[in-house]
């Protein structure tokens, strides 16, 4: 593995840590710790007497700035390490662009005061958009590292049902991730005193939007887990390479872990530690699924010869392979 590839994997790990710390900011209600100021904190560069909320928020901003600087280095190094047309170069550029949009979304959340204990519909939409952007950012960084480590280019044409199933799985995981972000925000803003009380609140007439949405996230998560498991089984059958088998096995283990943590999270009434674990495993699951798809799409579709019809001896294309 080249030095650049190791650096790209390190950047991905750092991004995961920044995302987890951002979730801690939300879970502790510290998003408004610096007031309605960005990029300054409470109108100054270094606050003199910061409170705990300000320290948490400011540390997240500093760690995010570090991620942005690492993304700049990632792009410059990728352009030097790889020849024109290499997919790692494009993925690195996408990482930097998505990092800028990540910073923009974070700035708007602060400037529009969609932080701390705001429970508006605008905040629900904003945190969903933030989550989707974060997922795509992690995907681009992971692919930068993957392709720099020797991963083959994608071959999307002719992949047939494998491509459709991965597209469905990735789309469903984006959706369940966005709903999970809103669900976690609801747990922070409207905590339940007990499991039975929480279920009663979720289905009560006139319940607040964040509370009502808590009942749908587990159902959506269960359906998404089933779709992913079916997709991974199909990938192992039709693309039985070592990379696909290993990544599919890892992804399956992460699916099981995520479902288990989700159940514990509900039973334990969403303590901050479990919320962070749930998010980190969700991020790891997303990355593993993206890399599994990359490994599967790096292989040309296999052609299975079909019986020749005596009345029409011309060969027929196999399923998923375009005819010429």
C-alpha positions as CSV (number, residue, x, y, z in Angstrom):
1,X,0.0,0.0,0.0
2,X,1.4,3.4,-1.0
3,X,1.9,6.2,1.5
4,X,-0.9,8.1,-0.2
5,X,-3.3,5.2,0.3
6,X,-2.5,5.0,4.0
7,X,-3.0,8.7,4.3
8,X,-6.4,8.4,2.6
9,X,-7.5,5.7,5.0
10,X,-6.3,7.8,7.9
11,X,-8.4,10.8,6.6
12,X,-11.4,8.5,6.5
13,X,-10.9,7.5,10.1
14,X,-10.5,11.1,11.1
15,X,-13.7,12.0,9.4
16,X,-15.6,9.3,11.3
17,X,-14.3,10.7,14.6
18,X,-15.4,14.2,13.6
19,X,-18.9,12.9,12.7
20,X,-19.1,11.1,16.0
21,X,-18.1,14.3,17.9
22,X,-20.7,16.2,15.9
23,X,-23.3,13.8,17.1
24,X,-22.1,14.4,20.7
25,X,-22.6,18.1,20.1
26,X,-26.2,17.5,19.1
27,X,-26.9,14.9,21.8
28,X,-25.7,17.3,24.6
29,X,-27.6,20.3,23.1
30,X,-24.3,22.2,22.7
31,X,-24.9,23.3,19.1
32,X,-25.7,26.9,20.2
33,X,-22.6,27.1,22.4
34,X,-21.0,29.7,20.3
35,X,-24.2,31.7,19.8
36,X,-25.3,32.9,16.4
37,X,-21.8,33.3,15.2
38,X,-19.8,31.5,12.5
39,X,-16.9,30.9,12.0
40,X,-16.2,33.0,15.1
41,X,-17.3,31.7,18.5
42,X,-19.4,34.2,20.4
43,X,-18.0,36.9,18.2
44,X,-14.4,36.3,19.0
45,X,-11.7,33.9,17.8
46,X,-10.8,32.6,21.3
47,X,-13.4,33.0,24.0
48,X,-12.0,34.0,27.4
49,X,-14.4,32.3,29.8
50,X,-16.1,29.5,27.8
51,X,-18.8,27.4,29.3
52,X,-19.0,23.6,28.7
53,X,-21.4,24.0,25.8
54,X,-19.1,26.5,24.2
55,X,-16.0,24.2,24.6
56,X,-17.9,21.3,23.0
57,X,-19.1,23.3,20.1
58,X,-15.8,25.1,19.5
59,X,-13.8,21.8,19.7
60,X,-16.1,20.4,17.0
61,X,-15.5,23.4,14.8
62,X,-11.8,23.1,15.2
63,X,-11.9,19.3,14.4
64,X,-14.1,20.1,11.3
65,X,-11.5,22.7,10.2
66,X,-8.9,20.0,10.5
67,X,-10.9,17.7,8.3
68,X,-11.2,20.5,5.7
69,X,-7.4,21.0,5.7
70,X,-6.8,17.2,5.4
71,X,-9.2,17.2,2.4
72,X,-7.1,19.9,0.7
73,X,-4.0,17.8,1.2
74,X,-5.8,14.7,0.0
75,X,-6.7,16.4,-3.3
76,X,-3.2,17.9,-3.9
77,X,-1.5,14.6,-3.1
78,X,-4.0,12.6,-5.2
79,X,-3.2,14.8,-8.2
80,X,0.5,14.2,-7.7
81,X,0.3,10.5,-6.9
82,X,-2.0,9.4,-9.7
83,X,-2.0,9.9,-13.4
84,X,-4.8,11.9,-15.2
85,X,-8.0,9.8,-15.5
86,X,-7.4,7.8,-12.4
87,X,-10.6,7.4,-10.4
88,X,-8.9,8.2,-7.1
89,X,-8.2,11.8,-8.4
90,X,-11.9,12.4,-9.1
91,X,-13.0,10.8,-5.8
92,X,-10.5,13.1,-3.9
93,X,-11.9,16.2,-5.7
94,X,-15.4,15.1,-4.8
95,X,-14.3,14.7,-1.2
96,X,-13.1,18.3,-1.0
97,X,-16.3,19.6,-2.7
98,X,-18.4,17.7,-0.2
99,X,-16.4,18.9,2.7
100,X,-17.1,22.5,1.7
101,X,-20.8,21.7,1.4
102,X,-20.6,20.0,4.9
103,X,-19.1,23.2,6.3
104,X,-21.8,25.3,4.6
105,X,-24.6,23.2,6.0
106,X,-23.1,23.4,9.5
107,X,-22.7,27.2,9.2
108,X,-26.4,27.6,8.1
109,X,-27.5,25.5,11.0
110,X,-25.8,28.0,13.4
111,X,-26.7,31.2,11.6
112,X,-30.3,30.2,11.2
113,X,-30.3,29.0,14.9
114,X,-31.4,25.5,14.0
115,X,-29.4,24.1,16.9
116,X,-29.6,23.3,20.6
117,X,-33.3,22.7,21.4
118,X,-35.0,24.0,18.2
119,X,-37.7,21.6,17.2
120,X,-38.8,23.1,13.9
121,X,-39.5,21.3,10.6
122,X,-36.7,23.3,9.0
123,X,-34.3,21.7,11.5
124,X,-35.6,18.2,10.7
125,X,-35.0,18.8,7.0
126,X,-31.6,20.3,7.7
127,X,-30.3,17.4,9.8
128,X,-31.5,15.0,7.2
129,X,-29.6,16.9,4.5
130,X,-26.6,17.0,6.7
131,X,-26.7,13.3,7.2
132,X,-27.0,12.6,3.4
133,X,-24.1,14.9,2.7
134,X,-22.0,13.2,5.4
135,X,-22.7,9.8,4.0
136,X,-21.7,10.8,0.4
137,X,-18.6,12.5,1.8
138,X,-17.6,9.3,3.6
139,X,-18.2,7.3,0.4
140,X,-16.0,9.6,-1.7
141,X,-13.2,9.4,0.8
142,X,-13.5,5.6,1.1
143,X,-13.4,5.2,-2.6
144,X,-10.3,7.5,-2.8
145,X,-8.6,5.1,-0.4
146,X,-10.0,2.0,-2.1
147,X,-8.8,3.0,-5.6
148,X,-5.5,4.2,-4.3
149,X,-5.0,0.8,-2.6
150,X,-5.4,-1.0,-5.9
151,X,-9.1,-1.3,-6.3
152,X,-10.2,-1.7,-9.9
153,X,-12.3,0.8,-11.8
154,X,-16.1,0.5,-11.8
155,X,-17.7,-1.3,-14.7
156,X,-21.4,-0.3,-14.5
157,X,-22.6,-1.4,-17.9
158,X,-24.2,-4.8,-18.1
159,X,-24.2,-5.5,-14.3
160,X,-28.0,-6.3,-14.5
161,X,-29.8,-7.1,-11.3
162,X,-26.7,-6.7,-9.1
163,X,-26.5,-3.0,-10.0
164,X,-30.3,-2.6,-9.3
165,X,-30.1,-4.3,-5.9
166,X,-27.0,-2.3,-4.8
167,X,-28.8,0.9,-5.9
168,X,-31.8,-0.1,-3.9
169,X,-29.7,-0.9,-0.8
170,X,-27.7,2.2,-0.9
171,X,-30.8,4.4,-1.5
172,X,-32.6,2.7,1.4
173,X,-29.6,3.1,3.7
174,X,-29.5,6.8,2.8
175,X,-33.2,7.1,3.7
176,X,-33.0,5.2,6.9
177,X,-29.9,7.2,7.9
178,X,-31.8,10.5,7.3
179,X,-34.7,9.2,9.3
180,X,-32.3,8.1,12.0
181,X,-30.8,11.6,12.3
182,X,-34.3,13.0,12.9
183,X,-35.1,10.2,15.3
184,X,-32.0,10.9,17.3
185,X,-32.9,14.5,17.4
186,X,-36.3,13.6,18.7
187,X,-34.8,11.5,21.4
188,X,-32.7,14.5,22.5
189,X,-35.5,17.1,22.4
190,X,-38.3,14.9,23.7
191,X,-36.8,12.1,25.9
192,X,-39.1,9.4,27.3
193,X,-39.2,8.4,30.9
194,X,-39.9,4.8,30.1
195,X,-40.3,2.4,27.2
196,X,-44.1,2.1,27.6
197,X,-44.4,5.9,28.0
198,X,-42.4,6.4,24.9
199,X,-44.6,4.1,22.8
200,X,-47.7,5.8,24.1
201,X,-46.2,9.2,23.2
202,X,-45.2,8.0,19.7
203,X,-48.7,7.0,18.7
204,X,-50.7,9.7,20.7
205,X,-53.0,11.9,18.6
206,X,-51.5,15.3,18.0
207,X,-48.0,14.1,19.0
208,X,-45.1,16.4,18.0
209,X,-43.5,15.6,14.6
210,X,-40.2,14.4,16.0
211,X,-42.0,12.1,18.5
212,X,-44.4,10.7,15.8
213,X,-41.4,9.9,13.5
214,X,-39.8,7.8,16.2
215,X,-42.2,5.0,15.5
216,X,-41.4,4.7,11.8
217,X,-37.6,4.6,12.0
218,X,-37.3,1.0,13.4
219,X,-39.7,-0.3,10.8
220,X,-37.7,1.4,8.0
221,X,-34.5,0.1,9.5
222,X,-35.7,-3.5,9.6
223,X,-36.8,-3.4,6.0
224,X,-33.5,-1.8,4.9
225,X,-31.5,-4.5,6.8
226,X,-33.4,-7.2,4.9
227,X,-32.8,-5.6,1.5
228,X,-29.1,-5.3,2.3
229,X,-28.8,-8.9,3.3
230,X,-30.5,-10.1,0.1
231,X,-28.2,-7.8,-1.9
232,X,-25.1,-9.2,-0.3
233,X,-26.1,-12.8,-0.8
234,X,-26.7,-12.1,-4.5
235,X,-23.4,-10.3,-4.8
236,X,-21.6,-13.4,-3.3
237,X,-23.3,-15.7,-5.7
238,X,-22.8,-13.8,-9.0
239,X,-19.5,-12.1,-8.1
240,X,-17.7,-14.7,-6.0
241,X,-14.3,-12.9,-5.8
242,X,-12.3,-12.9,-2.6
243,X,-12.8,-9.1,-2.2
244,X,-16.6,-9.4,-2.5
245,X,-16.8,-12.3,-0.1
246,X,-14.8,-10.6,2.6
247,X,-16.5,-7.2,2.2
248,X,-20.0,-8.8,2.0
249,X,-19.2,-10.8,5.2
250,X,-18.1,-7.6,7.0
251,X,-21.1,-5.7,5.8
252,X,-23.5,-8.5,7.0
253,X,-21.8,-8.5,10.5
254,X,-22.3,-4.7,10.6
255,X,-26.0,-5.1,9.7
256,X,-26.5,-7.5,12.5
257,X,-24.6,-5.2,14.9
258,X,-26.6,-2.2,13.9
259,X,-29.9,-3.9,14.4
260,X,-28.8,-5.1,17.8
261,X,-27.6,-1.7,18.9
262,X,-30.8,-0.1,17.6
263,X,-32.9,-2.5,19.7
264,X,-30.7,-1.7,22.8
265,X,-31.0,2.0,22.0
266,X,-34.8,1.8,22.1
267,X,-34.9,-0.3,25.3
268,X,-32.4,1.8,27.1
269,X,-34.2,5.1,26.1
270,X,-31.3,6.3,23.8
271,X,-28.5,7.1,26.2
272,X,-25.8,9.3,24.6
273,X,-23.2,6.4,24.5
274,X,-25.5,4.1,22.5
275,X,-26.6,7.0,20.2
276,X,-22.9,7.5,19.3
277,X,-22.3,3.8,18.9
278,X,-25.4,3.6,16.7
279,X,-24.1,6.4,14.4
280,X,-20.6,5.1,14.2
281,X,-21.8,1.6,13.2
282,X,-24.2,3.2,10.7
283,X,-21.3,5.1,9.1
284,X,-19.1,1.9,9.0
285,X,-22.0,0.0,7.5
286,X,-22.5,2.6,4.8
287,X,-18.8,2.6,4.0
288,X,-18.6,-1.2,3.9
289,X,-21.7,-1.4,1.6
290,X,-20.2,1.2,-0.8
291,X,-16.9,-0.7,-1.0
292,X,-18.7,-4.0,-1.5
293,X,-20.5,-2.4,-4.4
294,X,-17.2,-1.1,-5.8
295,X,-15.7,-4.6,-5.6
296,X,-18.7,-6.2,-7.2
297,X,-18.8,-3.6,-10.0
298,X,-15.1,-4.0,-10.7
299,X,-15.7,-7.3,-12.3
300,X,-17.1,-7.8,-15.8
301,X,-20.4,-9.7,-15.8
302,X,-19.9,-13.4,-16.2
303,X,-21.5,-14.9,-19.3
304,X,-23.3,-18.2,-18.9
305,X,-23.7,-20.1,-22.1
306,X,-27.3,-20.9,-23.0
307,X,-28.5,-24.0,-24.8
308,X,-28.6,-23.4,-28.6
309,X,-32.1,-23.7,-30.1
310,X,-31.8,-26.0,-33.1
311,X,-34.3,-23.8,-35.0
312,X,-32.1,-20.7,-34.3
313,X,-28.4,-21.7,-33.8
314,X,-27.3,-18.0,-33.2
315,X,-25.9,-17.5,-29.7
316,X,-28.0,-15.6,-27.1
317,X,-26.7,-13.1,-24.6
318,X,-26.7,-14.1,-21.0
319,X,-28.9,-12.2,-18.5
320,X,-27.4,-8.8,-17.6
321,X,-25.0,-8.8,-20.6
322,X,-25.9,-6.4,-23.4
323,X,-26.2,-7.9,-26.9
324,X,-24.0,-6.6,-29.7
